[in-house]
Amino acid sequence: MSENKTHYREAFDSPYLSSADITGPTVLTIKRVRLESDQTKKTKDLFNTAHFVEKEIRPGETLKPMILNAGNSRTMKKITGSPFIEDWNNVPVTIYVDPAVRFGNSTVEGLRIKPEMATRPSLTPGTAQWDNAIAAYRRDGNLEAVKARVNVSPENEARIIAEAAIQ
């Protein structure tokens, strides 16, 4: 389980959301995007910076803003149908870690966005998907991969965890 481990990037305290902060596909709502100066003070560059409706990434952990690089900005244009950052308000998105992002001559982990799939089906007890979710929890120690594909209510998540412990 990675939840109790420390990601190496946590040592590099950043004012922005990073791959160290995202443990699985995470649905967030972009409240607004602003063109802001680099808060790390490493450059004088301006960045498209997304701020979120949600205040915490997990209970007790403050959610940081996210820099929308060129690729993620193009994705926001596709999602909203507008190239203007002022039109990117109140947009639900899924943020995930892509392990194969090119950065100069290196391959690094990077954050990517995709549209939130509001039409995802809900997980229902007694189905083959339910049994697969239990198996996934046993294998992974979490339900992140399952929640990327289907909606899982907090009650059903607790039930899956309990059933995984029994069987």
N, C-alpha and C positions, 0 to 999 in steps of 0.2 A: 504494500500500500504506500503510495507516495504522499498521502495527506499528512503523515507524521514526519516526513523527511524535509530537509532544507535544500531548496534549489540553489545551486551555486550563484545564480544571478542576484539572489537576495542580498549578497554582500555589496552589490553595486546599487545602492539606494537611489532609485530614480523617481522623479516626480510624475512619471508616466506609467501607464499600464504596460506590462511586459509579459513575455512567455512564462516567467516565473510566477506570475499571478493567476494564470489560467490553468486549471487542473483538468478541464474537459470542456467540451462545447458549452458555452455560456450565453444565455439569452439576456441581452440588455437592451434598454431603450435609449437611443441617442436623443438627449434633450435639445442640444444645440451644437453647432460646429462654428468655431471662430478661428480666424487667422491670428495666431498668437506667436510672440517671440519665444525662442528656445528657453525653457525654464531651467535647463541644466547649466546655462550660462557658458556652454562650450562653444557656441556659435552665435552669430547675430541673425541667424536664419529665422524666417517665419514659417510656421507649420499650420496645416489644417488640424485643429485640435478638437476632438469630440469630447463633450461632457455628457454625463449620463443622468437619467432620471433617478436610477437607483443610487443609494448613498454608500452601500456596502457590497463588496464582492462576495463575502461570507460574513456570518455574524461576527461582529467585532473588528472586521478588517475594512478600512476605508477604501472605497473604489476610486482609483485615480483616473484622470482623463487619458485619452488615447490619441497619439499622433496618427493621423490618417495619411500614410505614405501615398505615392502616386497610384499604386495598384489598388489600395483600399479606397482611394478617392474615386477612381474609375468605377469601382463596384458600387459606391454610393450613388454615382450618377446613374448607373443602370437600375438600381433599386428604386430611386425616386423619380427617374425620368427627367432630372434636371441637373445641369452642370454647376448650379449656383449653391454654394454652401449654406446660404440662408434658407434654402428649400429642404435642407436635410434635417429638420427638426422633428422630434417625436417619432422617430423611425425605429421600430424594433429590429434588431439584428442578432445573429448568432456570431460570437467571437470564438475562434479556435486557434490552436497552435499548429502552424505548418512547419514540420521539421526540416524542410528542404528549400529555404528561401536563399536566393543568391544575394550576397552583399559583397560587392567588389569581387575578389577572387575566392571568397569563402562561401561555404554553405552553412547557414545558421538557422536557428529557430526564429520564426516571426509570427506575429499576429495577423490573422486574416479575418475578414468579415464575409458573411453571406446573409441573404434574406432570412428572417425568422420564418419558419414554416408553421404558420398559424393553423394550417389545415392538417397537421400531423394527427394520426389517430391516437386515441387514448388506450393505454394498456388495460386489458380486462382480465381479471382472475379467471382461472380455469381454461385458458386458451394455450395453444402451443407457444405463442409469444410470451406468455406468463412464465411457462417452464423455462424458456430460453433466457428470460430475465434473471431467474433464480440461478441458472447455470452461469450466466455472465457475472453475477455478483460473487459467486463462489470463486470463479476464475480471477476476476479483476479486483475484488474487494471494494468495488463501487459500482454505481449504475450509470456512469457518465456516457458510455457507448450506447446504452439502451435509451437514455434520455435524449440523445442526439437524433433518434429515429421516431420515438413515440412520446406522447405526454404521459407522465407518471405523477399521479397526485401524491402529496406527502403521506397520506394514509396508506396508499398502495406501496410506496417505497418502504415504509416501516414494515408492512406485511411481508414483502419480498425478503427483506433482511431477516425477519423472524423465521420465515419458511426455509431460507437457505441454511440457517443455523440448526434446524431440526432434521432435515433430510440428510 
